[in-house]
Amino acid sequence: MIAFLRGRLHSKTPSQAIVDCGGVGYDATISVATFTSLPAEGAEARLHIYTHVREDQIALFGFAEPNEKRMFEKLLTISGIGPKLAITVLSGIDTDRLVTAIRGSDHATLTRIPGIGKKTAERVVLELKDKLDDMAVAPAIASTHYGPAGEDALSALVNLGYARPIAQRAIETAIAKDPATAHDFESLFRAAMSAIR
């Protein structure tokens, strides 16, 4: 059973990472959140791995954070949610927001996730609400955290088709590199676009 990989990142896409460990390339399905956490291709990468074994295949699912892997495993306990849908869920909402939505019985937030309908959202809340004690959640950050320029840049990136978690992380990266960009839409937008690339 493969539980962890550390090696050179051979290639990455928003849904897949190939990690070269001692000359063997391991192909792992990943979420958008993990994709944005990975280093540049050629650098050393670490992934927590869930090994999914079926009669006809062995599939690896990789996670940058142990919390995300735990949430993935919890989602798999729900009937009707397989590994592919679980990864889709984690690509559509970050783990902390997902935990908060489940704890708060926030069906509206859950049904906005691709692949999650009303009945599945109800099942997720019903089956997981009392099983999230081991899931630490970072304090909620108000959306005004970015300031007006940041909110405009976030909206522009989402309108261009970037997933919200990717856009948020790009803006945070840009502001962390140069706090002055937080007050200027154009420079923040350009810096965030560079961070995504």
C-alpha positions as CSV (number, residue, x, y, z in Angstrom):
1,M,0.0,0.0,0.0
2,I,1.5,3.3,-1.0
3,A,0.9,6.0,1.6
4,F,3.4,8.7,0.7
5,L,5.5,9.8,-2.3
6,R,8.5,12.1,-2.3
7,G,10.5,12.6,-5.5
8,R,11.0,14.9,-8.5
9,L,7.8,16.3,-10.0
10,H,7.9,15.0,-13.6
11,S,4.7,16.8,-14.7
12,K,1.5,18.2,-13.4
13,T,-1.9,19.3,-14.6
14,P,-4.9,20.5,-12.5
15,S,-6.0,16.9,-12.2
16,Q,-2.8,14.8,-12.4
17,A,0.7,14.7,-11.1
18,I,3.5,12.3,-12.1
19,V,6.2,12.0,-9.4
20,D,9.6,10.3,-10.3
21,C,10.7,8.3,-7.3
22,G,14.0,6.7,-8.0
23,G,13.4,6.3,-11.7
24,V,9.8,5.1,-11.3
25,G,7.0,7.5,-12.3
26,Y,3.9,7.4,-10.1
27,D,0.8,8.8,-11.7
28,A,-1.6,10.3,-9.1
29,T,-5.0,11.9,-9.6
30,I,-5.0,15.2,-7.7
31,S,-7.4,18.0,-6.8
32,V,-7.1,21.6,-8.0
33,A,-6.0,22.6,-4.4
34,T,-3.1,20.1,-4.5
35,F,-2.2,21.3,-8.0
36,T,-1.8,24.9,-6.8
37,S,0.4,23.7,-3.9
38,L,2.8,21.7,-6.0
39,P,6.2,23.2,-6.9
40,A,7.4,23.8,-10.5
41,E,8.1,20.7,-12.6
42,G,11.6,19.3,-11.9
43,A,11.5,20.3,-8.2
44,E,11.0,17.9,-5.3
45,A,7.4,17.2,-4.5
46,R,5.7,15.4,-1.6
47,L,2.2,13.8,-1.8
48,H,0.1,12.0,0.7
49,I,-1.3,9.0,-1.2
50,Y,-4.6,7.1,-1.1
51,T,-4.3,3.8,-2.9
52,H,-7.6,2.8,-4.5
53,V,-7.7,-0.9,-5.4
54,R,-10.3,-2.5,-7.6
55,E,-10.4,-5.8,-9.5
56,D,-9.4,-4.2,-12.7
57,Q,-7.1,-1.3,-11.6
58,I,-5.0,0.3,-8.9
59,A,-5.3,4.1,-8.8
60,L,-3.3,6.6,-6.7
61,F,-4.9,9.8,-5.4
62,G,-2.5,12.4,-4.2
63,F,-2.9,15.2,-1.6
64,A,-0.6,18.1,-0.6
65,E,-2.2,18.2,2.9
66,P,-3.1,15.3,5.3
67,N,-6.4,17.2,6.1
68,E,-7.5,17.0,2.4
69,K,-6.7,13.3,2.3
70,R,-8.7,12.7,5.5
71,M,-11.7,14.5,3.9
72,F,-11.4,12.5,0.8
73,E,-11.5,9.2,2.8
74,K,-14.6,10.5,4.7
75,L,-16.3,11.3,1.4
76,L,-15.7,7.8,0.2
77,T,-17.7,6.3,3.1
78,I,-20.9,7.9,1.6
79,S,-22.8,5.6,-0.9
80,G,-22.8,7.1,-4.3
81,I,-19.5,8.9,-3.9
82,G,-16.5,7.2,-5.5
83,P,-12.9,8.5,-5.7
84,K,-13.5,10.5,-8.9
85,L,-16.4,12.4,-7.5
86,A,-14.6,12.9,-4.2
87,I,-11.7,14.5,-6.0
88,T,-14.2,16.7,-8.0
89,V,-15.7,17.8,-4.8
90,L,-12.3,18.8,-3.3
91,S,-11.5,20.6,-6.5
92,G,-14.7,22.6,-6.3
93,I,-14.3,23.8,-2.7
94,D,-11.4,24.0,-0.3
95,T,-11.3,21.5,2.6
96,D,-12.0,24.1,5.4
97,R,-15.0,25.5,3.6
98,L,-16.3,22.0,3.0
99,V,-16.0,21.1,6.6
100,T,-17.7,24.3,7.7
101,A,-20.6,23.7,5.2
102,I,-21.1,20.2,6.4
103,R,-21.0,21.2,10.1
104,G,-23.5,24.0,9.4
105,S,-25.8,21.8,7.3
106,D,-25.2,24.3,4.4
107,H,-26.9,22.4,1.6
108,A,-26.8,25.5,-0.7
109,T,-23.0,25.6,-0.7
110,L,-22.7,21.9,-1.2
111,T,-25.0,21.8,-4.2
112,R,-22.9,24.5,-5.9
113,I,-20.1,21.9,-6.1
114,P,-20.0,20.1,-9.6
115,G,-21.5,16.6,-9.3
116,I,-23.3,17.2,-6.0
117,G,-27.1,17.3,-6.2
118,K,-29.6,18.0,-3.5
119,K,-29.9,14.3,-2.4
120,T,-26.1,13.8,-2.3
121,A,-25.7,17.0,-0.3
122,E,-28.2,15.9,2.2
123,R,-26.5,12.5,2.5
124,V,-23.1,14.1,3.0
125,V,-24.4,16.3,5.8
126,L,-26.4,13.4,7.4
127,E,-23.5,11.0,7.3
128,L,-20.5,13.2,8.0
129,K,-21.8,16.0,10.3
130,D,-20.8,14.1,13.5
131,K,-17.6,12.6,12.1
132,L,-15.5,15.7,11.6
133,D,-14.0,16.1,15.0
134,D,-10.5,15.3,13.7
135,M,-10.8,18.0,11.0
136,A,-9.1,21.2,12.2
137,V,-10.5,24.3,10.3
138,A,-8.5,27.5,10.0
139,P,-10.4,30.6,11.2
140,A,-12.7,32.0,8.6
141,I,-11.3,34.9,6.6
142,A,-13.7,37.6,5.5
143,S,-13.9,38.2,1.8
144,T,-12.8,41.8,2.5
145,H,-9.4,40.4,3.5
146,Y,-8.2,41.2,-0.1
147,G,-9.5,44.7,-0.1
148,P,-11.4,46.3,-3.0
149,A,-8.5,45.8,-5.6
150,G,-8.2,42.1,-4.4
151,E,-11.9,41.5,-4.7
152,D,-11.9,43.0,-8.3
153,A,-8.9,40.9,-9.2
154,L,-10.6,37.8,-7.8
155,S,-13.8,38.5,-9.7
156,A,-11.8,39.1,-13.0
157,L,-9.9,35.8,-12.6
158,V,-13.1,33.8,-11.9
159,N,-14.7,35.5,-14.9
160,L,-11.7,34.4,-17.1
161,G,-12.6,30.8,-16.1
162,Y,-10.1,30.1,-13.3
163,A,-11.5,28.0,-10.4
164,R,-12.1,30.2,-7.3
165,P,-9.6,28.3,-5.1
166,I,-6.9,28.8,-7.7
167,A,-7.7,32.5,-8.1
168,Q,-7.7,33.1,-4.4
169,R,-4.4,31.4,-3.9
170,A,-2.8,33.4,-6.8
171,I,-4.0,36.6,-5.2
172,E,-2.7,35.6,-1.8
173,T,0.7,34.6,-3.4
174,A,0.9,38.0,-5.2
175,I,0.1,40.0,-2.1
176,A,2.6,38.0,0.0
177,K,5.4,38.7,-2.6
178,D,4.6,42.4,-2.8
179,P,2.1,43.8,-0.3
180,A,1.9,47.1,-2.2
181,T,0.0,45.3,-5.0
182,A,-3.0,44.8,-2.6
183,H,-4.1,48.4,-3.3
184,D,-3.7,48.5,-7.1
185,F,-6.0,46.4,-9.2
186,E,-3.8,46.3,-12.4
187,S,-0.5,45.3,-10.7
188,L,-2.3,42.8,-8.5
189,F,-4.2,41.3,-11.4
190,R,-0.9,41.0,-13.5
191,A,1.0,39.5,-10.5
192,A,-1.9,37.0,-9.8
193,M,-1.9,35.9,-13.5
194,S,1.9,35.3,-13.2
195,A,1.4,33.3,-10.1
196,I,-1.2,31.0,-11.9
197,R,1.2,30.5,-14.8
